[in-house]
Amino acid sequence: MGKNQEKDHNITLKNRKIMNLDGVNEVVSYNEDNIYLKTNLGYLEIKGKNLNIQKLNLESETVKIKGYINNLIYTNKTKEKNFIKRMFK
C-alpha cells in the first residue's frame, strides 16, 4: 500500500446496542462508560452505558462492542498521557 493510501475504517451500528468496527489499531482505554480507540483515521471515543468489548482482534483490526452507545467522537489527539497520569496519581 502506498504512502498516500489510507487503510479502511468502517463502523456498523445496530440499534445503538451492537457496534462492529474495522481499522482499529489499539484500545487506549476502556470502562463501562467510555472506550477510547486508536483507528486508521485517528482516535475514536465511544461514550455510552454498560459498554463491553465482546471481540477484539488487533491482527485483523476488528472490534465488537455491546452496550448502549450515546456518542462517537473522532479526534487527532491522544488521551493516553492523561490516562497514564491518572493511573499513577
C-alpha positions as CSV (number, residue, x, y, z in Angstrom):
1,M,0.0,0.0,0.0
2,G,1.4,3.4,-1.0
3,K,2.1,6.2,1.4
4,N,-0.9,8.2,0.3
5,Q,-3.4,5.4,0.5
6,E,-5.4,5.1,3.7
7,K,-6.5,1.8,5.2
8,D,-10.2,1.3,5.6
9,H,-12.1,2.2,8.8
10,N,-15.7,1.1,8.9
11,I,-18.4,1.2,11.6
12,T,-21.6,-0.8,11.7
13,L,-24.1,0.2,14.5
14,K,-27.2,-1.8,15.1
15,N,-30.0,-0.2,17.2
16,R,-27.3,1.7,19.2
17,K,-26.5,-1.5,21.1
18,I,-24.1,-3.5,18.9
19,M,-21.1,-1.9,17.1
20,N,-18.6,-3.6,14.8
21,L,-15.5,-1.7,13.8
22,D,-12.8,-2.3,11.3
23,G,-9.5,-0.4,11.2
24,V,-8.8,-0.4,14.9
25,N,-5.1,-0.4,15.9
26,E,-5.3,-0.2,19.7
27,V,-7.6,0.0,22.7
28,V,-6.2,3.0,24.5
29,S,-8.6,2.9,27.5
30,Y,-11.8,1.2,28.4
31,N,-14.5,1.2,31.0
32,E,-18.3,0.7,31.1
33,D,-19.0,4.3,30.1
34,N,-16.1,5.1,27.7
35,I,-14.0,3.3,25.2
36,Y,-11.1,5.1,23.6
37,L,-9.6,3.5,20.4
38,K,-6.8,4.3,18.0
39,T,-8.0,3.8,14.5
40,N,-6.6,4.1,11.0
41,L,-8.2,7.5,10.7
42,G,-7.4,9.0,14.2
43,Y,-8.6,8.4,17.7
44,L,-12.3,7.5,18.4
45,E,-14.0,7.9,21.7
46,I,-17.2,5.9,22.2
47,K,-19.5,7.0,25.1
48,G,-22.4,5.1,26.5
49,K,-23.6,2.9,29.3
50,N,-22.7,-0.7,30.1
51,L,-20.1,-0.8,27.3
52,N,-18.3,-4.1,26.9
53,I,-15.7,-5.2,24.3
54,Q,-17.1,-8.6,23.1
55,K,-14.5,-9.4,20.5
56,L,-11.0,-7.8,19.9
57,N,-8.7,-8.9,17.1
58,L,-5.8,-6.5,16.6
59,E,-4.3,-8.7,13.9
60,S,-7.4,-8.2,11.7
61,E,-8.0,-4.8,13.2
62,T,-11.6,-5.6,14.3
63,V,-13.6,-4.9,17.4
64,K,-17.2,-5.7,18.5
65,I,-18.8,-3.6,21.3
66,K,-22.1,-4.2,23.1
67,G,-23.9,-1.7,25.3
68,Y,-25.9,1.4,24.9
69,I,-24.0,3.8,22.6
70,N,-24.6,7.6,23.1
71,N,-21.7,9.3,21.3
72,L,-18.9,8.7,18.8
73,I,-16.2,11.4,18.8
74,Y,-13.2,11.5,16.5
75,T,-10.0,13.4,17.3
76,N,-6.4,13.5,16.2
77,K,-5.2,13.9,19.8
78,T,-4.5,11.1,22.2
79,K,-5.7,10.9,25.7
80,E,-3.1,8.2,26.5
81,K,-0.8,10.5,28.5
82,N,-3.7,11.7,30.7
83,F,-4.8,8.1,31.2
84,I,-1.3,7.1,32.4
85,K,-1.1,10.2,34.7
86,R,-4.4,9.2,36.3
87,M,-3.2,5.6,36.9
88,F,-0.1,6.7,38.8
89,K,-1.6,9.5,40.9
